Amino acid sequence: MELEKLREVIAGVLSVDPKEITEETTFLEDLGADSLDVYQIIMGIEDAFQIEIPAGKAERIATVGEAAELIKSSRE
């Protein structure tokens, strides 16, 4: 459920097919996201999941799986 919602957020920002996004997908190398794209994705995650991601943690997110883990840990 969380991964599907996360895929939709990422796909919306980067205009990619959500089906192409896996937990191993990297934002920079695989999706070609730049720093502004990543910022928009983080903002979208915060809105979609009603969480707040500290800047220090957001900067270390490299893969979709890492983002999903951060969402999971933020909701506990």
N, CA, C and O atoms as a printed pandas DataFrame, in Angstrom:
     atom_number atom_name residue_name chain_id  residue_number  x_coord  y_coord  z_coord
0              1         N          MET        A               1    0.825   -1.194    0.000
1              2        CA          MET        A               1    0.000    0.000    0.000
2              3         C          MET        A               1    0.870    1.259    0.000
3              4         O          MET        A               1    0.696    2.136   -0.845
4              5         N          GLU        A               2    1.798    1.344    0.941
5              6        CA          GLU        A               2    2.671    2.513    1.016
6              7         C          GLU        A               2    3.527    2.636   -0.243
7              8         O          GLU        A               2    3.721    3.735   -0.763
8              9         N          LEU        A               3    4.036    1.507   -0.729
9             10        CA          LEU        A               3    4.886    1.544   -1.916
10            11         C          LEU        A               3    4.100    2.025   -3.132
11            12         O          LEU        A               3    4.623    2.786   -3.946
12            13         N          GLU        A               4    2.863    1.593   -3.260
13            14        CA          GLU        A               4    2.034    2.022   -4.391
14            15         C          GLU        A               4    1.798    3.530   -4.346
15            16         O          GLU        A               4    1.909    4.213   -5.363
16            17         N          LYS        A               5    1.476    4.034   -3.178
17            18        CA          LYS        A               5    1.243    5.463   -2.998
18            19         C          LYS        A               5    2.531    6.243   -3.272
19            20         O          LYS        A               5    2.504    7.299   -3.903
20            21         N          LEU        A               6    3.648    5.715   -2.793
21            22        CA          LEU        A               6    4.949    6.339   -3.024
22            23         C          LEU        A               6    5.270    6.372   -4.516
23            24         O          LEU        A               6    5.761    7.380   -5.023
24            25         N          ARG        A               7    4.998    5.288   -5.210
25            26        CA          ARG        A               7    5.220    5.240   -6.663
26            27         C          ARG        A               7    4.423    6.326   -7.374
27            28         O          ARG        A               7    4.925    6.972   -8.294
28            29         N          GLU        A               8    3.180    6.524   -6.943
29            30        CA          GLU        A               8    2.328    7.537   -7.561
30            31         C          GLU        A               8    2.890    8.934   -7.346
31            32         O          GLU        A               8    2.860    9.762   -8.257
32            33         N          VAL        A               9    3.401    9.203   -6.150
33            34        CA          VAL        A               9    3.998   10.515   -5.857
34            35         C          VAL        A               9    5.200   10.738   -6.770
35            36         O          VAL        A               9    5.327   11.787   -7.402
36            37         N          ILE        A              10    6.074    9.746   -6.831
37            38        CA          ILE        A              10    7.287    9.859   -7.649
38            39         C          ILE        A              10    6.931   10.020   -9.125
39            40         O          ILE        A              10    7.485   10.876   -9.815
40            41         N          ALA        A              11    6.007    9.195   -9.602
41            42        CA          ALA        A              11    5.596    9.241  -11.006
42            43         C          ALA        A              11    4.992   10.598  -11.349
43            44         O          ALA        A              11    5.199   11.115  -12.447
44            45         N          GLY        A              12    4.249   11.172  -10.413
45            46        CA          GLY        A              12    3.637   12.475  -10.645
46            47         C          GLY        A              12    4.663   13.581  -10.795
47            48         O          GLY        A              12    4.501   14.473  -11.628
48            49         N          VAL        A              13    5.709   13.531  -10.004
49            50        CA          VAL        A              13    6.753   14.560  -10.061
50            51         C          VAL        A              13    7.632   14.387  -11.294
51            52         O          VAL        A              13    7.971   15.362  -11.963
52            53         N          LEU        A              14    8.000   13.143  -11.591
53            54        CA          LEU        A              14    8.976   12.889  -12.650
54            55         C          LEU        A              14    8.366   12.494  -13.994
55            56         O          LEU        A              14    9.088   12.304  -14.972
56            57         N          SER        A              15    7.045   12.371  -14.044
57            58        CA          SER        A              15    6.347   11.976  -15.276
58            59         C          SER        A              15    6.892   10.664  -15.831
59            60         O          SER        A              15    7.238   10.567  -17.009
60            61         N          VAL        A              16    6.963    9.657  -14.962
61            62        CA          VAL        A              16    7.376    8.315  -15.366
62            63         C          VAL        A              16    6.251    7.343  -15.065
63            64         O          VAL        A              16    5.327    7.673  -14.321
64            65         N          ASP        A              17    6.318    6.154  -15.633
65            66        CA          ASP        A              17    5.326    5.116  -15.390
66            67         C          ASP        A              17    5.563    4.525  -14.000
67            68         O          ASP        A              17    6.659    4.035  -13.726
68            69         N          PRO        A              18    4.564    4.560  -13.117
69            70        CA          PRO        A              18    4.753    4.010  -11.773
70            71         C          PRO        A              18    5.151    2.534  -11.770
71            72         O          PRO        A              18    5.791    2.065  -10.829
72            73         N          LYS        A              19    4.776    1.805  -12.816
73            74        CA          LYS        A              19    5.109    0.378  -12.880
74            75         C          LYS        A              19    6.606    0.150  -13.058
75            76         O          LYS        A              19    7.106   -0.938  -12.769
76            77         N          GLU        A              20    7.318    1.159  -13.526
77            78        CA          GLU        A              20    8.763    1.041  -13.726
78            79         C          GLU        A              20    9.554    1.306  -12.442
79            80         O          GLU        A              20   10.768    1.109  -12.406
80            81         N          ILE        A              21    8.869    1.748  -11.404
81            82        CA          ILE        A              21    9.529    2.120  -10.151
82            83         C          ILE        A              21    9.497    0.931   -9.195
83            84         O          ILE        A              21    8.428    0.426   -8.852
84            85         N          THR        A              22   10.686    0.490   -8.769
85            86        CA          THR        A              22   10.795   -0.596   -7.798
86            87         C          THR        A              22   11.496   -0.074   -6.545
87            88         O          THR        A              22   11.940    1.073   -6.511
88            89         N          GLU        A              23   11.593   -0.904   -5.533
89            90        CA          GLU        A              23   12.279   -0.497   -4.305
90            91         C          GLU        A              23   13.759   -0.240   -4.558
91            92         O          GLU        A              23   14.380    0.548   -3.845
92            93         N          GLU        A              24   14.325   -0.891   -5.557
93            94        CA          GLU        A              24   15.749   -0.738   -5.860
94            95         C          GLU        A              24   16.031    0.466   -6.753
95            96         O          GLU        A              24   17.191    0.832   -6.941
96            97         N          THR        A              25   14.990    1.084   -7.304
97            98        CA          THR        A              25   15.158    2.222   -8.202
98            99         C          THR        A              25   15.813    3.379   -7.453
99           100         O          THR        A              25   15.401    3.736   -6.350
100          101         N          THR        A              26   16.850    3.964   -8.081
101          102        CA          THR        A              26   17.497    5.135   -7.490
102          103         C          THR        A              26   16.915    6.400   -8.111
103          104         O          THR        A              26   16.553    6.429   -9.288
104          105         N          PHE        A              27   16.837    7.431   -7.297
105          106        CA          PHE        A              27   16.271    8.688   -7.784
106          107         C          PHE        A              27   17.181    9.356   -8.807
107          108         O          PHE        A              27   16.712    9.826   -9.843
108          109         N          LEU        A              28   18.463    9.400   -8.524
109          110        CA          LEU        A              28   19.382   10.125   -9.394
110          111         C          LEU        A              28   19.761    9.338  -10.638
111          112         O          LEU        A              28   19.586    9.829  -11.754
112          113         N          GLU        A              29   20.276    8.126  -10.468
113          114        CA          GLU        A              29   20.762    7.357  -11.607
114          115         C          GLU        A              29   19.633    6.777  -12.463
115          116         O          GLU        A              29   19.627    6.955  -13.681
116          117         N          ASP        A              30   18.689    6.092  -11.840
117          118        CA          ASP        A              30   17.647    5.401  -12.603
118          119         C          ASP        A              30   16.559    6.339  -13.126
119          120         O          ASP        A              30   16.094    6.194  -14.257
120          121         N          LEU        A              31   16.159    7.298  -12.295
121          122        CA          LEU        A              31   15.057    8.179  -12.678
122          123         C          LEU        A              31   15.521    9.527  -13.215
123          124         O          LEU        A              31   14.719   10.293  -13.748
124          125         N          GLY        A              32   16.813    9.819  -13.078
125          126        CA          GLY        A              32   17.347   11.072  -13.598
126          127         C          GLY        A              32   16.865   12.308  -12.858
127          128         O          GLY        A              32   16.834   13.403  -13.421
128          129         N          ALA        A              33   16.493   12.136  -11.607
129          130        CA          ALA        A              33   16.002   13.264  -10.814
130          131         C          ALA        A              33   17.152   14.187  -10.428
131          132         O          ALA        A              33   18.259   13.730  -10.143
132          133         N          ASP        A              34   16.878   15.483  -10.422
133          134        CA          ASP        A              34   17.868   16.429   -9.916
134          135         C          ASP        A              34   17.455   16.835   -8.499
135          136         O          ASP        A              34   16.464   16.330   -7.973
136          137         N          SER        A              35   18.199   17.731   -7.893
137          138        CA          SER        A              35   17.932   18.085   -6.497
138          139         C          SER        A              35   16.553   18.722   -6.327
139          140         O          SER        A              35   15.900   18.499   -5.308
140          141         N          LEU        A              36   16.103   19.500   -7.293
141          142        CA          LEU        A              36   14.770   20.094   -7.208
142          143         C          LEU        A              36   13.693   19.013   -7.302
143          144         O          LEU        A              36   12.698   19.063   -6.579
144          145         N          ASP        A              37   13.888   18.044   -8.186
145          146        CA          ASP        A              37   12.946   16.930   -8.295
146          147         C          ASP        A              37   12.844   16.181   -6.969
147          148         O          ASP        A              37   11.748   15.869   -6.504
148          149         N          VAL        A              38   13.986   15.899   -6.371
149          150        CA          VAL        A              38   14.002   15.159   -5.104
150          151         C          VAL        A              38   13.277   15.970   -4.033
151          152         O          VAL        A              38   12.521   15.409   -3.239
152          153         N          TYR        A              39   13.499   17.274   -4.005
153          154        CA          TYR        A              39   12.803   18.144   -3.048
154          155         C          TYR        A              39   11.290   18.060   -3.256
155          156         O          TYR        A              39   10.534   17.953   -2.291
156          157         N          GLN        A              40   10.851   18.107   -4.514
157          158        CA          GLN        A              40    9.421   18.019   -4.805
158          159         C          GLN        A              40    8.860   16.654   -4.410
159          160         O          GLN        A              40    7.726   16.562   -3.939
160          161         N          ILE        A              41    9.640   15.607   -4.596
161          162        CA          ILE        A              41    9.208   14.271   -4.188
162          163         C          ILE        A              41    9.045   14.220   -2.670
163          164         O          ILE        A              41    8.050   13.698   -2.167
164          165         N          ILE        A              42   10.018   14.760   -1.945
165          166        CA          ILE        A              42    9.937   14.779   -0.473
166          167         C          ILE        A              42    8.698   15.538   -0.020
167          168         O          ILE        A              42    7.979   15.089    0.872
168          169         N          MET        A              43    8.451   16.686   -0.634
169          170        CA          MET        A              43    7.257   17.468   -0.284
170          171         C          MET        A              43    5.984   16.664   -0.581
171          172         O          MET        A              43    5.037   16.679    0.205
172          173         N          GLY        A              44    5.972   15.968   -1.713
173          174        CA          GLY        A              44    4.821   15.135   -2.063
174          175         C          GLY        A              44    4.613   13.998   -1.088
175          176         O          GLY        A              44    3.478   13.664   -0.747
176          177         N          ILE        A              45    5.708   13.399   -0.634
177          178        CA          ILE        A              45    5.631   12.319    0.357
178          179         C          ILE        A              45    5.051   12.851    1.660
179          180         O          ILE        A              45    4.176   12.230    2.264
180          181         N          GLU        A              46    5.546   14.000    2.083
181          182        CA          GLU        A              46    5.055   14.590    3.334
182          183         C          GLU        A              46    3.558   14.866    3.254
183          184         O          GLU        A              46    2.832   14.610    4.215
184          185         N          ASP        A              47    3.090   15.383    2.128
185          186        CA          ASP        A              47    1.669   15.664    1.950
186          187         C          ASP        A              47    0.849   14.380    1.875
187          188         O          ASP        A              47   -0.182   14.256    2.536
188          189         N          ALA        A              48    1.304   13.434    1.074
189          190        CA          ALA        A              48    0.543   12.202    0.844
190          191         C          ALA        A              48    0.436   11.330    2.094
191          192         O          ALA        A              48   -0.585   10.683    2.328
192          193         N          PHE        A              49    1.507   11.321    2.893
193          194        CA          PHE        A              49    1.535   10.429    4.054
194          195         C          PHE        A              49    1.340   11.159    5.376
195          196         O          PHE        A              49    1.370   10.541    6.440
196          197         N          GLN        A              50    1.140   12.477    5.311
197          198        CA          GLN        A              50    0.934   13.275    6.514
198          199         C          GLN        A              50    2.056   13.083    7.537
199          200         O          GLN        A              50    1.806   12.850    8.720
200          201         N          ILE        A              51    3.289   13.185    7.055
201          202        CA          ILE        A              51    4.462   13.058    7.916
202          203         C          ILE        A              51    5.393   14.232    7.641
203          204         O          ILE        A              51    5.223   14.962    6.665
204          205         N          GLU        A              52    6.379   14.400    8.517
205          206        CA          GLU        A              52    7.408   15.404    8.296
206          207         C          GLU        A              52    8.749   14.695    8.254
207          208         O          GLU        A              52    9.093   13.938    9.162
208          209         N          ILE        A              53    9.503   14.945    7.192
209          210        CA          ILE        A              53   10.804   14.307    7.025
210          211         C          ILE        A              53   11.887   15.346    7.316
211          212         O          ILE        A              53   11.986   16.349    6.609
212          213         N          PRO        A              54   12.691   15.117    8.341
213          214        CA          PRO        A              54   13.771   16.068    8.640
214          215         C          PRO        A              54   14.743   16.180    7.466
215          216         O          PRO        A              54   15.021   15.195    6.782
216          217         N          ALA        A              55   15.249   17.382    7.246
217          218        CA          ALA        A              55   16.142   17.636    6.111
218          219         C          ALA        A              55   17.343   16.701    6.104
219          220         O          ALA        A              55   17.745   16.232    5.040
220          221         N          GLY        A              56   17.916   16.424    7.253
221          222        CA          GLY        A              56   19.081   15.544    7.329
222          223         C          GLY        A              56   18.789   14.143    6.829
223          224         O          GLY        A              56   19.630   13.523    6.179
224          225         N          LYS        A              57   17.607   13.646    7.128
225          226        CA          LYS        A              57   17.228   12.312    6.648
226          227         C          LYS        A              57   16.870   12.344    5.172
227          228         O          LYS        A              57   17.188   11.410    4.436
228          229         N          ALA        A              58   16.221   13.397    4.739
229          230        CA          ALA        A              58   15.816   13.510    3.340
230          231         C          ALA        A              58   17.023   13.514    2.408
231          232         O          ALA        A              58   16.967   12.957    1.312
232          233         N          GLU        A              59   18.104   14.136    2.840
233          234        CA          GLU        A              59   19.303   14.229    2.011
234          235         C          GLU        A              59   19.966   12.880    1.787
235          236         O          GLU        A              59   20.714   12.713    0.823
236          237         N          ARG        A              60   19.704   11.915    2.661
237          238        CA          ARG        A              60   20.360   10.607    2.552
238          239         C          ARG        A              60   19.552    9.578    1.783
239          240         O          ARG        A              60   20.011    8.449    1.606
240          241         N          ILE        A              61   18.369    9.932    1.324
241          242        CA          ILE        A              61   17.529    8.990    0.589
242          243         C          ILE        A              61   18.062    8.854   -0.835
243          244         O          ILE        A              61   18.121    9.832   -1.580
244          245         N          ALA        A              62   18.445    7.648   -1.201
245          246        CA          ALA        A              62   18.973    7.407   -2.550
246          247         C          ALA        A              62   18.044    6.525   -3.382
247          248         O          ALA        A              62   17.975    6.670   -4.602
248          249         N          THR        A              63   17.323    5.602   -2.715
249          250        CA          THR        A              63   16.461    4.673   -3.448
250          251         C          THR        A              63   15.010    4.802   -2.987
251          252         O          THR        A              63   14.719    5.371   -1.935
252          253         N          VAL        A              64   14.125    4.267   -3.794
253          254        CA          VAL        A              64   12.706    4.256   -3.457
254          255         C          VAL        A              64   12.480    3.427   -2.190
255          256         O          VAL        A              64   11.649    3.782   -1.354
256          257         N          GLY        A              65   13.216    2.329   -2.050
257          258        CA          GLY        A              65   13.100    1.498   -0.855
258          259         C          GLY        A              65   13.485    2.244    0.410
259          260         O          GLY        A              65   12.848    2.084    1.451
260          261         N          GLU        A              66   14.532    3.063    0.320
261          262        CA          GLU        A              66   14.940    3.865    1.478
262          263         C          GLU        A              66   13.851    4.876    1.833
263          264         O          GLU        A              66   13.597    5.125    3.011
264          265         N          ALA        A              67   13.215    5.451    0.835
265          266        CA          ALA        A              67   12.118    6.389    1.076
266          267         C          ALA        A              67   10.951    5.667    1.748
267          268         O          ALA        A              67   10.332    6.205    2.666
268          269         N          ALA        A              68   10.652    4.452    1.292
269          270        CA          ALA        A              68    9.566    3.679    1.889
270          271         C          ALA        A              68    9.861    3.345    3.347
271          272         O          ALA        A              68    8.969    3.409    4.194
272          273         N          GLU        A              69   11.103    2.992    3.639
273          274        CA          GLU        A              69   11.490    2.709    5.030
274          275         C          GLU        A              69   11.373    3.943    5.908
275          276         O          GLU        A              69   10.950    3.855    7.060
276          277         N          LEU        A              70   11.744    5.081    5.370
277          278        CA          LEU        A              70   11.644    6.334    6.123
278          279         C          LEU        A              70   10.173    6.658    6.413
279          280         O          LEU        A              70    9.839    7.107    7.510
280          281         N          ILE        A              71    9.311    6.433    5.442
281          282        CA          ILE        A              71    7.880    6.656    5.652
282          283         C          ILE        A              71    7.376    5.732    6.749
283          284         O          ILE        A              71    6.664    6.158    7.658
284          285         N          LYS        A              72    7.752    4.469    6.654
285          286        CA          LYS        A              72    7.317    3.475    7.636
286          287         C          LYS        A              72    7.780    3.854    9.041
287          288         O          LYS        A              72    6.995    3.795    9.988
288          289         N          SER        A              73    9.038    4.239    9.184
289          290        CA          SER        A              73    9.565    4.585   10.505
290          291         C          SER        A              73    8.968    5.887   11.035
291          292         O          SER        A              73    8.858    6.069   12.247
292          293         N          SER        A              74    8.585    6.787   10.143
293          294        CA          SER        A              74    7.992    8.058   10.564
294          295         C          SER        A              74    6.563    7.893   11.060
295          296         O          SER        A              74    6.052    8.742   11.791
296          297         N          ARG        A              75    5.925    6.813   10.666
297          298        CA          ARG        A              75    4.534    6.573   11.044
298          299         C          ARG        A              75    4.407    5.732   12.306
299          300         O          ARG        A              75    3.303    5.558   12.821
300          301         N          GLU        A              76    5.499    5.216   12.803
301          302        CA          GLU        A              76    5.451    4.350   13.984
302          303         C          GLU        A              76    5.464    5.152   15.252
303          304         O          GLU        A              76    5.428    4.583   16.343
